[in-house]
Amino acid sequence: MTKQHKTLVIAELSANHNNNFDLAVKTIEAMAKAGADAVKIQTFKPESLTLDVDTGYFAPRTEGLWKGYTPWKLFTEAAMPYEWQPKLKRVAEDLGLVFFSSPFDHEAVDFLEAMQVPMYKIASMEITDIPLISYTASKQKPMIISTGVADIEDIELVIETCHKAGNRQITLLKCTSQYPARIEDANLVCIPDMKQRFGVAVGVSDHSPGSLVPVVAVSLGAVVVEKHFILDRKLGGPDSAFSMEPVEFAEMVNAVRQAEAAMGTVSYAITDNDRARRRSLFVVRDIAAGELLSPENIRSIRPGAGLHPKYYDEVIGKRAKKPLLKGDIFEWNDIV
């Protein structure tokens, strides 16, 4: 799934195109420059998600980031025109980016299949849309699935659904579905648990400020990092408040790559140079042949060129086979 890196860093365009194609292009160009591996969009029409009704469940929101918006108005403003998407895919791929999307209905999956996207993302709120997940998984492409509003049973069901469709290319994303999200709600210790519990790759989809959550996630085994990206938060829009600007995103990518490097591999081997920097047994005072070896003439000091200090008690009380000079390394054949 990744290119040369262990962690796939995804820049989420989402609604940050502000219904301006040129802005979308410039944003993708900035994503590439900031070090992203992939750009993700969302493929939907308002009717994919809600109804054009302004009462009851569909009334204007009374609190939060989208206060005053009806769901219909919000998704109308956020939707990316379908005719843009093949063009933006070419832009992204020309820049070396992987381009893919979150579909929100069967029509979107068919549209994206015709575009030959290499993978799919299932958004957190669609975790229970088993028909959509089954249909998407049936395309036999990698599935990245956010779990922001999922419990264990939901996750087990979505994995089972993908398996029934013959698809085992699954990456779960630990996600806190708050916009913006609080760092203290990240619960990143779930990442190693999810890997073990569900037997799949795990990443993070983060809506909190800064780079802390992605870096900690990578240190806990995340192989995907997804962050919303915007050219300038002053542009506004539904997702602007929890999106990263180019300089911030580039700093995050650098921090993630450093975290990857720091993780390294499981190894307890040491270099010959490190071995030499440890302690060993040395002659610390001239010793005559036949002289008794004692703490006054044999000690454990640096470097590690002589006999291992674990043999110190066996050596003390023995006699020297030959004359030894202060500074000589001490070895087994120096004992009578």
Disulfide bonds with the S-S distance in Angstrom:
none
